[in-house]
Amino acid sequence: MNPKDTKSPLREPIRRRKYDEQFKRDAVALLETGRSGTQLARELGISQWNLRDWKRLFGSGGDRAAAAPATVPSAGGAVDMAVELADLRRELEAVRGQRDILKKALAIVAQEPANATR
């Protein structure tokens, strides 16, 4: 059997997302303020494992954190913007669902009853 035949033709390659260092540092800073790692990861749309690894790299107790050069905090905060974007996407999905329900309801109300006389 050829190894190429074992792969499913419908399977797409997994694309790795890349995050800049400032985003990672901002995420770790939020984590160190006492926020739940699971909750924060969900809000940012990242894996909690990524957050754990970033904490090891950039956290206040991390070995490499002291050796890393200090960066200027971003003006708007990339993490705050990512959290807001995630919230807006969830809200948009909810509004789209409501819109679809209203479209279906309008179509039902607009139909003439089968026994209606003209």
C-alpha positions as CSV (number, residue, x, y, z in Angstrom):
1,M,0.0,0.0,0.0
2,N,1.3,3.4,-1.0
3,P,1.7,5.8,2.0
4,K,0.2,8.6,0.0
5,D,-3.0,6.6,-0.4
6,T,-3.6,6.6,3.4
7,K,-4.2,10.4,3.6
8,S,-7.7,11.6,3.2
9,P,-8.0,14.0,0.2
10,L,-10.5,16.1,2.1
11,R,-8.2,16.8,5.0
12,E,-6.7,20.3,5.0
13,P,-3.3,21.0,6.5
14,I,-3.4,22.6,9.9
15,R,-2.3,26.2,9.7
16,R,-0.4,27.6,12.6
17,R,-1.2,31.1,13.7
18,K,1.7,33.3,14.7
19,Y,1.5,35.9,17.4
20,D,3.9,38.8,17.9
21,E,5.9,39.1,21.1
22,Q,4.0,42.1,22.3
23,F,0.7,40.2,22.1
24,K,2.2,37.3,24.1
25,R,3.6,39.7,26.7
26,D,0.2,41.4,27.1
27,A,-1.6,38.1,27.4
28,V,0.9,37.0,30.2
29,A,0.4,40.4,31.9
30,L,-3.4,39.8,32.0
31,L,-2.8,36.3,33.2
32,E,-0.6,37.5,36.1
33,T,-3.3,40.0,37.2
34,G,-5.2,36.9,38.5
35,R,-7.5,36.1,35.6
36,S,-8.3,32.5,34.9
37,G,-6.0,31.0,32.2
38,T,-8.8,29.0,30.7
39,Q,-11.2,32.0,30.5
40,L,-8.4,34.3,29.2
41,A,-7.4,31.8,26.5
42,R,-11.1,31.5,25.4
43,E,-11.5,35.3,25.2
44,L,-8.3,35.7,23.2
45,G,-9.1,32.7,20.9
46,I,-5.9,30.9,21.8
47,S,-5.0,27.6,23.4
48,Q,-4.5,27.5,27.1
49,W,-1.3,25.6,26.3
50,N,0.0,28.5,24.3
51,L,-0.7,30.8,27.3
52,R,1.1,28.4,29.6
53,D,4.2,28.3,27.4
54,W,4.1,32.1,27.0
55,K,4.0,32.5,30.8
56,R,7.1,30.4,31.1
57,L,8.8,32.6,28.5
58,F,7.6,36.0,29.5
59,G,6.2,35.7,33.0
60,S,7.6,37.5,36.0
61,G,8.9,34.2,37.4
62,G,10.3,32.9,34.0
63,D,14.0,32.5,33.5
64,R,14.0,34.2,30.2
65,A,11.8,37.1,31.3
66,A,14.7,38.9,32.9
67,A,17.0,38.3,30.0
68,A,14.4,39.6,27.4
69,P,14.7,43.2,26.4
70,A,12.0,45.5,27.8
71,T,9.4,46.6,25.3
72,V,7.3,49.7,25.2
73,P,3.7,48.9,26.0
74,S,1.4,49.2,23.0
75,A,-0.9,52.2,22.8
76,G,-4.2,50.3,22.5
77,G,-3.1,47.0,24.0
78,A,-3.2,44.2,21.4
79,V,-4.7,41.8,24.0
80,D,-7.5,44.2,24.8
81,M,-8.3,44.6,21.1
82,A,-8.2,40.8,20.6
83,V,-10.6,40.3,23.5
84,E,-13.0,43.0,22.1
85,L,-12.8,41.4,18.7
86,A,-13.7,38.0,20.1
87,D,-16.6,39.5,21.9
88,L,-17.8,41.3,18.8
89,R,-17.6,38.1,16.7
90,R,-19.7,36.2,19.3
91,E,-22.2,39.1,19.3
92,L,-22.3,39.1,15.5
93,E,-23.0,35.4,15.3
94,A,-25.8,35.8,17.8
95,V,-27.4,38.6,15.8
96,R,-27.1,36.7,12.6
97,G,-28.9,33.8,14.2
98,Q,-31.7,36.2,15.3
99,R,-31.9,37.6,11.9
100,D,-32.3,34.2,10.3
101,I,-35.1,33.3,12.7
102,L,-36.9,36.6,11.9
103,K,-36.5,35.9,8.1
104,K,-38.1,32.5,8.6
105,A,-40.9,33.9,10.7
106,L,-41.6,36.6,8.1
107,A,-41.8,34.0,5.4
108,I,-44.3,32.0,7.3
109,V,-46.5,35.0,8.2
110,A,-46.4,36.3,4.6
111,Q,-47.8,33.0,3.2
112,E,-51.4,33.0,2.4
113,P,-53.4,30.3,4.2
114,A,-54.3,27.3,2.0
115,N,-58.1,27.8,2.6
116,A,-58.2,31.5,2.0
117,T,-60.8,32.9,-0.4
118,R,-60.0,35.7,-2.8
